[in-house]
Amino acid sequence: MATETFHTLIAKNRRNSILLIGGFMLVFIGMGLLIGMVWGGGEAAFAITVAAIAAIIAFSITMVSYFSGSSAILGMSRAKEITRSDDPQLFNVVEEMCLAGGIPLPKIYLIDDTAMNAFATGRNPRHACVAITKGLRSRLNRDQLQGVMAHELSHIRHYDILYATLMTVMVGTLVMLCDVFLRSMWWGAGSRSRSRSRNREGGGGAQIILVIVALVLAILAPILARIIQMSLSRQREYLADAGSVELTRNPEGLATALAKLGGDEEVLEVANRATAPLYIVHPIKKFEERSKSIFDTHPPLKDRIQKLYSLTT
């Protein structure tokens, strides 16, 4: 962070999130237009109709996820909201970090699982939640608990929680759209559209090219979208680690907590591939055991711990 201040990086992170989400909306509409051209045999009116329907579906799903995404995630994770009387120390730690970060106190949830993990969700600092498993809560000392909670609260401060929710839904919707198109080609929609175009003077060659382009994009678009999503998820984990140090002034707290998390061999049963990127470490242990790839949602724990110890307070 020699050339850019920490707060400049946060601002850049938020700006890039907005641009990326806007870009995905344009890609989604563009794919809808291209697919409409193929299905409609090159008819512009039909293509525009399909693109409009795709845009409405994408917008509707995004709005539902914006207002209800966190509730769905907490439900899938079997997280139960707790009160101060249930865990006074946890509430005190979260309050301290919220005061340091200048954000409201989020709702606090406990996941009844012996695996060690935690995550944050919501749409903004005023509508946010943090969740921690019983396994992690029981094995951390106060400094480590402070480091983990500061990490999750940093995701809230950076608006990563909104980005993660929307990106998961938008990438999933894009994958679904491309999958529907590819399946429709097998069912014969592509051959029918090519037959219609051949009946028009000079339309056959252009339609074949259009079909090929659409097929290539339908295969590549979801893959590239996943790569971009995973890459930015890793960047946000590093930034949240740095944010934890900014709030706690104690790199060792989070570093030793991550070391404990790395040594946990239990699989978090309530996690799945959709919710996995939200957690502080990847909850699916078989995934962690694989070699590093561009599809990883989390940086290697050794790298994160090393970076933490290199940060100055």
ChimeraX commands (.cxc) that place a marker at each C-alpha (Angstrom):
marker #1 position 0.00,0.00,0.00 radius 0.5
marker #1 position 2.94,2.31,-0.58 radius 0.5
marker #1 position 1.47,4.19,-3.54 radius 0.5
marker #1 position -2.19,4.13,-2.52 radius 0.5
marker #1 position -3.72,4.74,0.88 radius 0.5
marker #1 position -5.91,2.09,2.41 radius 0.5
marker #1 position -9.04,4.25,2.02 radius 0.5
marker #1 position -8.21,4.91,-1.63 radius 0.5
marker #1 position -8.16,1.15,-2.21 radius 0.5
marker #1 position -11.57,0.81,-0.53 radius 0.5
marker #1 position -13.03,3.55,-2.77 radius 0.5
marker #1 position -11.53,1.87,-5.81 radius 0.5
marker #1 position -12.96,-1.46,-4.68 radius 0.5
marker #1 position -16.49,-0.01,-4.43 radius 0.5
marker #1 position -16.21,1.76,-7.79 radius 0.5
marker #1 position -15.01,-1.39,-9.54 radius 0.5
marker #1 position -17.89,-3.35,-8.01 radius 0.5
marker #1 position -20.44,-0.94,-9.48 radius 0.5
marker #1 position -18.75,-0.98,-12.89 radius 0.5
marker #1 position -18.50,-4.77,-12.90 radius 0.5
marker #1 position -22.15,-5.27,-11.98 radius 0.5
marker #1 position -23.15,-2.76,-14.68 radius 0.5
marker #1 position -20.93,-4.59,-17.14 radius 0.5
marker #1 position -22.58,-7.91,-16.31 radius 0.5
marker #1 position -26.01,-6.41,-16.95 radius 0.5
marker #1 position -24.85,-5.25,-20.40 radius 0.5
marker #1 position -23.36,-8.68,-21.16 radius 0.5
marker #1 position -26.59,-10.35,-20.07 radius 0.5
marker #1 position -28.69,-8.10,-22.32 radius 0.5
marker #1 position -26.20,-8.57,-25.18 radius 0.5
marker #1 position -26.41,-12.36,-24.83 radius 0.5
marker #1 position -30.20,-12.11,-24.83 radius 0.5
marker #1 position -30.09,-10.05,-28.03 radius 0.5
marker #1 position -27.71,-12.49,-29.73 radius 0.5
marker #1 position -29.74,-15.51,-28.69 radius 0.5
marker #1 position -32.89,-13.78,-29.88 radius 0.5
marker #1 position -31.27,-13.22,-33.28 radius 0.5
marker #1 position -30.46,-16.94,-33.52 radius 0.5
marker #1 position -33.88,-18.12,-32.31 radius 0.5
marker #1 position -35.68,-15.63,-34.54 radius 0.5
marker #1 position -33.73,-16.39,-37.67 radius 0.5
marker #1 position -32.25,-12.89,-37.78 radius 0.5
marker #1 position -35.50,-11.03,-37.10 radius 0.5
marker #1 position -34.60,-7.85,-35.21 radius 0.5
marker #1 position -38.00,-7.45,-33.55 radius 0.5
marker #1 position -37.89,-10.96,-32.11 radius 0.5
marker #1 position -34.30,-10.47,-30.91 radius 0.5
marker #1 position -35.18,-7.20,-29.17 radius 0.5
marker #1 position -38.12,-8.89,-27.47 radius 0.5
marker #1 position -35.92,-11.71,-26.16 radius 0.5
marker #1 position -33.31,-9.19,-24.96 radius 0.5
marker #1 position -35.99,-7.17,-23.17 radius 0.5
marker #1 position -37.33,-10.30,-21.46 radius 0.5
marker #1 position -33.77,-11.26,-20.42 radius 0.5
marker #1 position -33.20,-7.77,-19.01 radius 0.5
marker #1 position -36.47,-7.88,-17.02 radius 0.5
marker #1 position -35.65,-11.31,-15.60 radius 0.5
marker #1 position -32.10,-10.26,-14.67 radius 0.5
marker #1 position -33.33,-7.04,-13.04 radius 0.5
marker #1 position -36.08,-8.85,-11.13 radius 0.5
marker #1 position -33.75,-11.52,-9.81 radius 0.5
marker #1 position -31.19,-8.86,-8.84 radius 0.5
marker #1 position -33.80,-6.85,-6.92 radius 0.5
marker #1 position -35.05,-9.94,-5.10 radius 0.5
marker #1 position -31.49,-10.86,-4.14 radius 0.5
marker #1 position -30.80,-7.25,-3.07 radius 0.5
marker #1 position -33.68,-7.18,-0.60 radius 0.5
marker #1 position -33.94,-10.86,0.37 radius 0.5
marker #1 position -30.57,-12.41,-0.49 radius 0.5
marker #1 position -29.17,-12.28,3.04 radius 0.5
marker #1 position -32.27,-13.96,4.50 radius 0.5
marker #1 position -31.95,-16.79,1.99 radius 0.5
marker #1 position -28.23,-17.21,2.72 radius 0.5
marker #1 position -28.80,-17.29,6.48 radius 0.5
marker #1 position -31.63,-19.77,6.00 radius 0.5
marker #1 position -29.48,-22.08,3.86 radius 0.5
marker #1 position -26.74,-21.84,6.49 radius 0.5
marker #1 position -29.17,-22.72,9.31 radius 0.5
marker #1 position -27.96,-19.66,11.19 radius 0.5
marker #1 position -29.93,-18.57,14.27 radius 0.5
marker #1 position -29.92,-14.98,15.54 radius 0.5
marker #1 position -28.62,-14.58,19.09 radius 0.5
marker #1 position -28.97,-11.84,21.69 radius 0.5
marker #1 position -26.47,-10.23,24.04 radius 0.5
marker #1 position -27.53,-12.51,26.89 radius 0.5
marker #1 position -26.61,-15.55,24.78 radius 0.5
marker #1 position -22.98,-14.45,24.30 radius 0.5
marker #1 position -21.99,-11.17,26.01 radius 0.5
marker #1 position -18.31,-11.41,25.02 radius 0.5
marker #1 position -19.09,-11.87,21.33 radius 0.5
marker #1 position -21.40,-8.85,21.39 radius 0.5
marker #1 position -18.78,-6.77,23.19 radius 0.5
marker #1 position -16.13,-7.69,20.61 radius 0.5
marker #1 position -18.41,-6.87,17.67 radius 0.5
marker #1 position -19.42,-3.56,19.29 radius 0.5
marker #1 position -15.79,-2.58,19.79 radius 0.5
marker #1 position -14.96,-3.25,16.15 radius 0.5
marker #1 position -18.08,-1.42,14.96 radius 0.5
marker #1 position -17.06,1.65,16.97 radius 0.5
marker #1 position -13.57,1.47,15.50 radius 0.5
marker #1 position -14.96,1.15,11.99 radius 0.5
marker #1 position -17.77,3.66,12.36 radius 0.5
marker #1 position -20.57,1.28,11.33 radius 0.5
marker #1 position -23.82,0.21,13.05 radius 0.5
marker #1 position -23.97,-2.99,15.05 radius 0.5
marker #1 position -25.05,-5.82,12.68 radius 0.5
marker #1 position -27.30,-8.69,13.67 radius 0.5
marker #1 position -25.28,-11.59,15.03 radius 0.5
marker #1 position -25.99,-15.22,14.14 radius 0.5
marker #1 position -24.67,-18.56,15.36 radius 0.5
marker #1 position -24.40,-21.63,13.12 radius 0.5
marker #1 position -24.85,-24.90,14.98 radius 0.5
marker #1 position -21.88,-26.72,13.46 radius 0.5
marker #1 position -18.59,-27.89,14.94 radius 0.5
marker #1 position -16.61,-26.88,11.82 radius 0.5
marker #1 position -14.72,-23.59,12.12 radius 0.5
marker #1 position -15.90,-20.70,9.91 radius 0.5
marker #1 position -17.65,-17.32,9.73 radius 0.5
marker #1 position -19.17,-14.97,7.16 radius 0.5
marker #1 position -20.94,-11.64,6.72 radius 0.5
marker #1 position -23.95,-10.88,4.53 radius 0.5
marker #1 position -26.46,-8.11,3.82 radius 0.5
marker #1 position -26.83,-5.22,1.40 radius 0.5
marker #1 position -25.21,-2.33,3.32 radius 0.5
marker #1 position -23.85,-1.49,6.80 radius 0.5
marker #1 position -27.37,-0.68,8.07 radius 0.5
marker #1 position -28.74,-4.01,6.88 radius 0.5
marker #1 position -25.93,-6.43,7.66 radius 0.5
marker #1 position -25.38,-9.66,9.56 radius 0.5
marker #1 position -22.37,-11.61,10.79 radius 0.5
marker #1 position -22.47,-15.34,11.44 radius 0.5
marker #1 position -20.01,-17.62,13.19 radius 0.5
marker #1 position -20.07,-21.37,13.74 radius 0.5
marker #1 position -20.13,-22.85,17.23 radius 0.5
marker #1 position -16.91,-24.67,16.39 radius 0.5
marker #1 position -15.02,-21.46,15.62 radius 0.5
marker #1 position -16.55,-19.52,18.51 radius 0.5
marker #1 position -15.48,-22.15,21.04 radius 0.5
marker #1 position -11.85,-22.37,19.85 radius 0.5
marker #1 position -10.82,-18.72,19.60 radius 0.5
marker #1 position -9.38,-16.55,22.33 radius 0.5
marker #1 position -10.51,-12.94,22.56 radius 0.5
marker #1 position -7.79,-11.51,20.31 radius 0.5
marker #1 position -8.47,-14.12,17.63 radius 0.5
marker #1 position -12.22,-13.57,17.87 radius 0.5
marker #1 position -11.60,-9.85,17.50 radius 0.5
marker #1 position -9.50,-10.45,14.38 radius 0.5
marker #1 position -12.14,-12.66,12.74 radius 0.5
marker #1 position -15.02,-10.30,13.53 radius 0.5
marker #1 position -12.99,-7.32,12.31 radius 0.5
marker #1 position -12.39,-9.19,9.05 radius 0.5
marker #1 position -16.11,-9.80,8.56 radius 0.5
marker #1 position -17.01,-6.22,9.54 radius 0.5
marker #1 position -14.45,-5.02,7.00 radius 0.5
marker #1 position -16.41,-6.86,4.30 radius 0.5
marker #1 position -19.42,-4.85,5.47 radius 0.5
marker #1 position -17.49,-1.55,5.48 radius 0.5
marker #1 position -16.18,-2.23,1.96 radius 0.5
marker #1 position -19.66,-3.19,0.66 radius 0.5
marker #1 position -18.27,-6.60,-0.31 radius 0.5
marker #1 position -21.43,-8.18,1.08 radius 0.5
marker #1 position -23.57,-6.46,-1.55 radius 0.5
marker #1 position -21.09,-7.29,-4.30 radius 0.5
marker #1 position -20.89,-10.95,-3.29 radius 0.5
marker #1 position -24.66,-11.38,-3.19 radius 0.5
marker #1 position -25.36,-9.62,-6.49 radius 0.5
marker #1 position -22.43,-11.20,-8.33 radius 0.5
marker #1 position -23.43,-14.69,-7.22 radius 0.5
marker #1 position -26.96,-14.15,-8.50 radius 0.5
marker #1 position -25.92,-12.43,-11.75 radius 0.5
marker #1 position -23.27,-14.98,-12.66 radius 0.5
marker #1 position -25.73,-17.75,-11.85 radius 0.5
marker #1 position -28.38,-16.12,-14.03 radius 0.5
marker #1 position -25.92,-15.72,-16.91 radius 0.5
marker #1 position -24.94,-19.38,-16.62 radius 0.5
marker #1 position -28.63,-20.34,-16.63 radius 0.5
marker #1 position -29.32,-18.23,-19.75 radius 0.5
marker #1 position -26.39,-19.74,-21.65 radius 0.5
marker #1 position -27.37,-23.24,-20.55 radius 0.5
marker #1 position -30.95,-22.72,-21.80 radius 0.5
marker #1 position -29.59,-21.53,-25.15 radius 0.5
marker #1 position -27.18,-24.47,-25.53 radius 0.5
marker #1 position -29.92,-26.95,-24.67 radius 0.5
marker #1 position -32.28,-25.29,-27.13 radius 0.5
marker #1 position -29.73,-25.84,-29.90 radius 0.5
marker #1 position -29.81,-29.55,-29.15 radius 0.5
marker #1 position -33.62,-29.48,-29.20 radius 0.5
marker #1 position -33.58,-28.04,-32.71 radius 0.5
marker #1 position -34.18,-24.31,-32.26 radius 0.5
marker #1 position -30.93,-23.56,-34.05 radius 0.5
marker #1 position -31.74,-25.76,-37.03 radius 0.5
marker #1 position -35.21,-24.24,-37.33 radius 0.5
marker #1 position -33.81,-20.73,-37.28 radius 0.5
marker #1 position -31.26,-21.65,-39.94 radius 0.5
marker #1 position -34.04,-23.15,-42.09 radius 0.5
marker #1 position -36.03,-19.92,-41.87 radius 0.5
marker #1 position -32.99,-17.86,-42.77 radius 0.5
marker #1 position -32.18,-20.02,-45.82 radius 0.5
marker #1 position -35.61,-19.17,-47.17 radius 0.5
marker #1 position -34.54,-15.54,-47.28 radius 0.5
marker #1 position -32.25,-14.38,-50.05 radius 0.5
marker #1 position -28.61,-14.45,-48.95 radius 0.5
marker #1 position -29.46,-15.10,-45.31 radius 0.5
marker #1 position -28.11,-18.61,-44.80 radius 0.5
marker #1 position -24.40,-17.85,-44.52 radius 0.5
marker #1 position -24.86,-14.94,-42.13 radius 0.5
marker #1 position -27.16,-16.98,-39.91 radius 0.5
marker #1 position -24.68,-19.86,-39.69 radius 0.5
marker #1 position -21.96,-17.41,-38.62 radius 0.5
marker #1 position -24.35,-15.92,-36.06 radius 0.5
marker #1 position -25.13,-19.35,-34.64 radius 0.5
marker #1 position -21.42,-20.21,-34.35 radius 0.5
marker #1 position -20.65,-16.89,-32.61 radius 0.5
marker #1 position -23.58,-17.39,-30.21 radius 0.5
marker #1 position -22.47,-20.94,-29.37 radius 0.5
marker #1 position -18.89,-19.85,-28.68 radius 0.5
marker #1 position -20.01,-16.97,-26.44 radius 0.5
marker #1 position -22.54,-19.18,-24.64 radius 0.5
marker #1 position -19.71,-21.56,-23.74 radius 0.5
marker #1 position -17.07,-18.95,-22.89 radius 0.5
marker #1 position -19.15,-16.25,-21.17 radius 0.5
marker #1 position -19.98,-18.28,-18.01 radius 0.5
marker #1 position -16.37,-19.47,-17.71 radius 0.5
marker #1 position -14.95,-15.95,-18.01 radius 0.5
marker #1 position -17.59,-14.65,-15.61 radius 0.5
marker #1 position -16.60,-17.25,-13.00 radius 0.5
marker #1 position -12.91,-16.41,-13.41 radius 0.5
marker #1 position -13.56,-12.69,-12.91 radius 0.5
marker #1 position -15.80,-13.38,-9.92 radius 0.5
marker #1 position -13.26,-15.64,-8.24 radius 0.5
marker #1 position -10.34,-13.29,-8.94 radius 0.5
marker #1 position -12.11,-10.32,-7.37 radius 0.5
marker #1 position -13.24,-12.46,-4.42 radius 0.5
marker #1 position -9.57,-13.19,-3.65 radius 0.5
marker #1 position -8.69,-9.49,-3.82 radius 0.5
marker #1 position -11.48,-8.70,-1.38 radius 0.5
marker #1 position -10.23,-11.30,1.09 radius 0.5
marker #1 position -6.79,-9.67,1.16 radius 0.5
marker #1 position -8.37,-6.24,1.62 radius 0.5
marker #1 position -10.64,-7.49,4.42 radius 0.5
marker #1 position -7.57,-8.98,6.17 radius 0.5
marker #1 position -5.89,-5.58,5.95 radius 0.5
marker #1 position -9.11,-3.97,7.20 radius 0.5
marker #1 position -9.05,-6.27,10.22 radius 0.5
marker #1 position -5.58,-5.05,11.11 radius 0.5
marker #1 position -6.70,-1.44,10.70 radius 0.5
marker #1 position -9.51,-2.00,13.22 radius 0.5
marker #1 position -7.68,-4.18,15.75 radius 0.5
marker #1 position -4.08,-2.87,15.39 radius 0.5
marker #1 position -3.11,-6.47,16.00 radius 0.5
marker #1 position -2.14,-8.60,12.97 radius 0.5
marker #1 position -1.38,-11.60,15.17 radius 0.5
marker #1 position -5.00,-11.99,16.26 radius 0.5
marker #1 position -6.33,-12.75,12.78 radius 0.5
marker #1 position -3.12,-14.52,11.68 radius 0.5
marker #1 position -3.31,-17.07,14.50 radius 0.5
marker #1 position -7.06,-17.47,13.95 radius 0.5
marker #1 position -6.44,-18.27,10.28 radius 0.5
marker #1 position -3.80,-20.79,11.33 radius 0.5
marker #1 position -6.41,-22.53,13.49 radius 0.5
marker #1 position -8.92,-22.43,10.64 radius 0.5
marker #1 position -6.32,-23.97,8.33 radius 0.5
marker #1 position -5.83,-26.85,10.74 radius 0.5
marker #1 position -9.54,-27.65,10.94 radius 0.5
marker #1 position -10.35,-30.80,8.97 radius 0.5
marker #1 position -14.11,-30.73,9.44 radius 0.5
marker #1 position -16.40,-29.97,6.49 radius 0.5
marker #1 position -19.07,-27.34,7.07 radius 0.5
marker #1 position -22.18,-29.34,6.19 radius 0.5
marker #1 position -24.47,-26.37,5.58 radius 0.5
marker #1 position -22.14,-24.74,3.01 radius 0.5
marker #1 position -22.46,-25.19,-0.74 radius 0.5
marker #1 position -20.77,-23.83,-3.86 radius 0.5
marker #1 position -23.09,-20.81,-3.96 radius 0.5
marker #1 position -22.40,-19.68,-0.38 radius 0.5
marker #1 position -18.75,-20.85,-0.15 radius 0.5
marker #1 position -17.21,-17.53,-1.36 radius 0.5
marker #1 position -18.80,-15.71,1.59 radius 0.5
marker #1 position -16.87,-17.59,4.27 radius 0.5
marker #1 position -13.58,-16.42,5.77 radius 0.5
marker #1 position -11.95,-19.67,4.54 radius 0.5
marker #1 position -13.33,-22.04,1.93 radius 0.5
marker #1 position -15.70,-24.37,3.84 radius 0.5
marker #1 position -15.41,-27.31,1.45 radius 0.5
marker #1 position -12.20,-29.05,2.50 radius 0.5
marker #1 position -11.86,-31.15,-0.66 radius 0.5
marker #1 position -11.74,-27.88,-2.60 radius 0.5
marker #1 position -8.96,-26.55,-0.36 radius 0.5
marker #1 position -6.91,-29.70,-0.88 radius 0.5
marker #1 position -6.79,-29.21,-4.66 radius 0.5
marker #1 position -3.97,-27.31,-6.29 radius 0.5
marker #1 position -4.34,-23.56,-6.63 radius 0.5
marker #1 position -6.31,-22.48,-9.69 radius 0.5
marker #1 position -7.92,-19.40,-11.22 radius 0.5
marker #1 position -11.29,-20.66,-9.96 radius 0.5
marker #1 position -10.28,-20.47,-6.27 radius 0.5
marker #1 position -12.48,-18.09,-4.30 radius 0.5
marker #1 position -9.94,-17.63,-1.49 radius 0.5
marker #1 position -6.20,-16.87,-1.46 radius 0.5
marker #1 position -3.96,-19.54,0.08 radius 0.5
marker #1 position -3.97,-19.28,3.88 radius 0.5
marker #1 position -0.17,-19.22,4.00 radius 0.5
marker #1 position -0.13,-16.15,1.77 radius 0.5
marker #1 position -2.77,-14.42,3.87 radius 0.5
marker #1 position -0.93,-15.11,7.11 radius 0.5
marker #1 position 2.35,-13.93,5.64 radius 0.5
marker #1 position 0.76,-10.70,4.41 radius 0.5
marker #1 position -0.80,-10.09,7.83 radius 0.5
marker #1 position 2.56,-10.33,9.60 radius 0.5
marker #1 position 4.06,-7.94,7.04 radius 0.5
marker #1 position 1.51,-5.24,7.86 radius 0.5
marker #1 position 2.54,-2.56,10.30 radius 0.5
marker #1 position 0.24,-1.14,12.88 radius 0.5
marker link #1:1,2 radius 0.2
marker link #1:2,3 radius 0.2
marker link #1:3,4 radius 0.2
marker link #1:4,5 radius 0.2
marker link #1:5,6 radius 0.2
marker link #1:6,7 radius 0.2
marker link #1:7,8 radius 0.2
marker link #1:8,9 radius 0.2
marker link #1:9,10 radius 0.2
marker link #1:10,11 radius 0.2
marker link #1:11,12 radius 0.2
marker link #1:12,13 radius 0.2
marker link #1:13,14 radius 0.2
marker link #1:14,15 radius 0.2
marker link #1:15,16 radius 0.2
marker link #1:16,17 radius 0.2
marker link #1:17,18 radius 0.2
marker link #1:18,19 radius 0.2
marker link #1:19,20 radius 0.2
marker link #1:20,21 radius 0.2
marker link #1:21,22 radius 0.2
marker link #1:22,23 radius 0.2
marker link #1:23,24 radius 0.2
marker link #1:24,25 radius 0.2
marker link #1:25,26 radius 0.2
marker link #1:26,27 radius 0.2
marker link #1:27,28 radius 0.2
marker link #1:28,29 radius 0.2
marker link #1:29,30 radius 0.2
marker link #1:30,31 radius 0.2
marker link #1:31,32 radius 0.2
marker link #1:32,33 radius 0.2
marker link #1:33,34 radius 0.2
marker link #1:34,35 radius 0.2
marker link #1:35,36 radius 0.2
marker link #1:36,37 radius 0.2
marker link #1:37,38 radius 0.2
marker link #1:38,39 radius 0.2
marker link #1:39,40 radius 0.2
marker link #1:40,41 radius 0.2
marker link #1:41,42 radius 0.2
marker link #1:42,43 radius 0.2
marker link #1:43,44 radius 0.2
marker link #1:44,45 radius 0.2
marker link #1:45,46 radius 0.2
marker link #1:46,47 radius 0.2
marker link #1:47,48 radius 0.2
marker link #1:48,49 radius 0.2
marker link #1:49,50 radius 0.2
marker link #1:50,51 radius 0.2
marker link #1:51,52 radius 0.2
marker link #1:52,53 radius 0.2
marker link #1:53,54 radius 0.2
marker link #1:54,55 radius 0.2
marker link #1:55,56 radius 0.2
marker link #1:56,57 radius 0.2
marker link #1:57,58 radius 0.2
marker link #1:58,59 radius 0.2
marker link #1:59,60 radius 0.2
marker link #1:60,61 radius 0.2
marker link #1:61,62 radius 0.2
marker link #1:62,63 radius 0.2
marker link #1:63,64 radius 0.2
marker link #1:64,65 radius 0.2
marker link #1:65,66 radius 0.2
marker link #1:66,67 radius 0.2
marker link #1:67,68 radius 0.2
marker link #1:68,69 radius 0.2
marker link #1:69,70 radius 0.2
marker link #1:70,71 radius 0.2
marker link #1:71,72 radius 0.2
marker link #1:72,73 radius 0.2
marker link #1:73,74 radius 0.2
marker link #1:74,75 radius 0.2
marker link #1:75,76 radius 0.2
marker link #1:76,77 radius 0.2
marker link #1:77,78 radius 0.2
marker link #1:78,79 radius 0.2
marker link #1:79,80 radius 0.2
marker link #1:80,81 radius 0.2
marker link #1:81,82 radius 0.2
marker link #1:82,83 radius 0.2
marker link #1:83,84 radius 0.2
marker link #1:84,85 radius 0.2
marker link #1:85,86 radius 0.2
marker link #1:86,87 radius 0.2
marker link #1:87,88 radius 0.2
marker link #1:88,89 radius 0.2
marker link #1:89,90 radius 0.2
marker link #1:90,91 radius 0.2
marker link #1:91,92 radius 0.2
marker link #1:92,93 radius 0.2
marker link #1:93,94 radius 0.2
marker link #1:94,95 radius 0.2
marker link #1:95,96 radius 0.2
marker link #1:96,97 radius 0.2
marker link #1:97,98 radius 0.2
marker link #1:98,99 radius 0.2
marker link #1:99,100 radius 0.2
marker link #1:100,101 radius 0.2
marker link #1:101,102 radius 0.2
marker link #1:102,103 radius 0.2
marker link #1:103,104 radius 0.2
marker link #1:104,105 radius 0.2
marker link #1:105,106 radius 0.2
marker link #1:106,107 radius 0.2
marker link #1:107,108 radius 0.2
marker link #1:108,109 radius 0.2
marker link #1:109,110 radius 0.2
marker link #1:110,111 radius 0.2
marker link #1:111,112 radius 0.2
marker link #1:112,113 radius 0.2
marker link #1:113,114 radius 0.2
marker link #1:114,115 radius 0.2
marker link #1:115,116 radius 0.2
marker link #1:116,117 radius 0.2
marker link #1:117,118 radius 0.2
marker link #1:118,119 radius 0.2
marker link #1:119,120 radius 0.2
marker link #1:120,121 radius 0.2
marker link #1:121,122 radius 0.2
marker link #1:122,123 radius 0.2
marker link #1:123,124 radius 0.2
marker link #1:124,125 radius 0.2
marker link #1:125,126 radius 0.2
marker link #1:126,127 radius 0.2
marker link #1:127,128 radius 0.2
marker link #1:128,129 radius 0.2
marker link #1:129,130 radius 0.2
marker link #1:130,131 radius 0.2
marker link #1:131,132 radius 0.2
marker link #1:132,133 radius 0.2
marker link #1:133,134 radius 0.2
marker link #1:134,135 radius 0.2
marker link #1:135,136 radius 0.2
marker link #1:136,137 radius 0.2
marker link #1:137,138 radius 0.2
marker link #1:138,139 radius 0.2
marker link #1:139,140 radius 0.2
marker link #1:140,141 radius 0.2
marker link #1:141,142 radius 0.2
marker link #1:142,143 radius 0.2
marker link #1:143,144 radius 0.2
marker link #1:144,145 radius 0.2
marker link #1:145,146 radius 0.2
marker link #1:146,147 radius 0.2
marker link #1:147,148 radius 0.2
marker link #1:148,149 radius 0.2
marker link #1:149,150 radius 0.2
marker link #1:150,151 radius 0.2
marker link #1:151,152 radius 0.2
marker link #1:152,153 radius 0.2
marker link #1:153,154 radius 0.2
marker link #1:154,155 radius 0.2
marker link #1:155,156 radius 0.2
marker link #1:156,157 radius 0.2
marker link #1:157,158 radius 0.2
marker link #1:158,159 radius 0.2
marker link #1:159,160 radius 0.2
marker link #1:160,161 radius 0.2
marker link #1:161,162 radius 0.2
marker link #1:162,163 radius 0.2
marker link #1:163,164 radius 0.2
marker link #1:164,165 radius 0.2
marker link #1:165,166 radius 0.2
marker link #1:166,167 radius 0.2
marker link #1:167,168 radius 0.2
marker link #1:168,169 radius 0.2
marker link #1:169,170 radius 0.2
marker link #1:170,171 radius 0.2
marker link #1:171,172 radius 0.2
marker link #1:172,173 radius 0.2
marker link #1:173,174 radius 0.2
marker link #1:174,175 radius 0.2
marker link #1:175,176 radius 0.2
marker link #1:176,177 radius 0.2
marker link #1:177,178 radius 0.2
marker link #1:178,179 radius 0.2
marker link #1:179,180 radius 0.2
marker link #1:180,181 radius 0.2
marker link #1:181,182 radius 0.2
marker link #1:182,183 radius 0.2
marker link #1:183,184 radius 0.2
marker link #1:184,185 radius 0.2
marker link #1:185,186 radius 0.2
marker link #1:186,187 radius 0.2
marker link #1:187,188 radius 0.2
marker link #1:188,189 radius 0.2
marker link #1:189,190 radius 0.2
marker link #1:190,191 radius 0.2
marker link #1:191,192 radius 0.2
marker link #1:192,193 radius 0.2
marker link #1:193,194 radius 0.2
marker link #1:194,195 radius 0.2
marker link #1:195,196 radius 0.2
marker link #1:196,197 radius 0.2
marker link #1:197,198 radius 0.2
marker link #1:198,199 radius 0.2
marker link #1:199,200 radius 0.2
marker link #1:200,201 radius 0.2
marker link #1:201,202 radius 0.2
marker link #1:202,203 radius 0.2
marker link #1:203,204 radius 0.2
marker link #1:204,205 radius 0.2
marker link #1:205,206 radius 0.2
marker link #1:206,207 radius 0.2
marker link #1:207,208 radius 0.2
marker link #1:208,209 radius 0.2
marker link #1:209,210 radius 0.2
marker link #1:210,211 radius 0.2
marker link #1:211,212 radius 0.2
marker link #1:212,213 radius 0.2
marker link #1:213,214 radius 0.2
marker link #1:214,215 radius 0.2
marker link #1:215,216 radius 0.2
marker link #1:216,217 radius 0.2
marker link #1:217,218 radius 0.2
marker link #1:218,219 radius 0.2
marker link #1:219,220 radius 0.2
marker link #1:220,221 radius 0.2
marker link #1:221,222 radius 0.2
marker link #1:222,223 radius 0.2
marker link #1:223,224 radius 0.2
marker link #1:224,225 radius 0.2
marker link #1:225,226 radius 0.2
marker link #1:226,227 radius 0.2
marker link #1:227,228 radius 0.2
marker link #1:228,229 radius 0.2
marker link #1:229,230 radius 0.2
marker link #1:230,231 radius 0.2
marker link #1:231,232 radius 0.2
marker link #1:232,233 radius 0.2
marker link #1:233,234 radius 0.2
marker link #1:234,235 radius 0.2
marker link #1:235,236 radius 0.2
marker link #1:236,237 radius 0.2
marker link #1:237,238 radius 0.2
marker link #1:238,239 radius 0.2
marker link #1:239,240 radius 0.2
marker link #1:240,241 radius 0.2
marker link #1:241,242 radius 0.2
marker link #1:242,243 radius 0.2
marker link #1:243,244 radius 0.2
marker link #1:244,245 radius 0.2
marker link #1:245,246 radius 0.2
marker link #1:246,247 radius 0.2
marker link #1:247,248 radius 0.2
marker link #1:248,249 radius 0.2
marker link #1:249,250 radius 0.2
marker link #1:250,251 radius 0.2
marker link #1:251,252 radius 0.2
marker link #1:252,253 radius 0.2
marker link #1:253,254 radius 0.2
marker link #1:254,255 radius 0.2
marker link #1:255,256 radius 0.2
marker link #1:256,257 radius 0.2
marker link #1:257,258 radius 0.2
marker link #1:258,259 radius 0.2
marker link #1:259,260 radius 0.2
marker link #1:260,261 radius 0.2
marker link #1:261,262 radius 0.2
marker link #1:262,263 radius 0.2
marker link #1:263,264 radius 0.2
marker link #1:264,265 radius 0.2
marker link #1:265,266 radius 0.2
marker link #1:266,267 radius 0.2
marker link #1:267,268 radius 0.2
marker link #1:268,269 radius 0.2
marker link #1:269,270 radius 0.2
marker link #1:270,271 radius 0.2
marker link #1:271,272 radius 0.2
marker link #1:272,273 radius 0.2
marker link #1:273,274 radius 0.2
marker link #1:274,275 radius 0.2
marker link #1:275,276 radius 0.2
marker link #1:276,277 radius 0.2
marker link #1:277,278 radius 0.2
marker link #1:278,279 radius 0.2
marker link #1:279,280 radius 0.2
marker link #1:280,281 radius 0.2
marker link #1:281,282 radius 0.2
marker link #1:282,283 radius 0.2
marker link #1:283,284 radius 0.2
marker link #1:284,285 radius 0.2
marker link #1:285,286 radius 0.2
marker link #1:286,287 radius 0.2
marker link #1:287,288 radius 0.2
marker link #1:288,289 radius 0.2
marker link #1:289,290 radius 0.2
marker link #1:290,291 radius 0.2
marker link #1:291,292 radius 0.2
marker link #1:292,293 radius 0.2
marker link #1:293,294 radius 0.2
marker link #1:294,295 radius 0.2
marker link #1:295,296 radius 0.2
marker link #1:296,297 radius 0.2
marker link #1:297,298 radius 0.2
marker link #1:298,299 radius 0.2
marker link #1:299,300 radius 0.2
marker link #1:300,301 radius 0.2
marker link #1:301,302 radius 0.2
marker link #1:302,303 radius 0.2
marker link #1:303,304 radius 0.2
marker link #1:304,305 radius 0.2
marker link #1:305,306 radius 0.2
marker link #1:306,307 radius 0.2
marker link #1:307,308 radius 0.2
marker link #1:308,309 radius 0.2
marker link #1:309,310 radius 0.2
marker link #1:310,311 radius 0.2
marker link #1:311,312 radius 0.2
marker link #1:312,313 radius 0.2
view
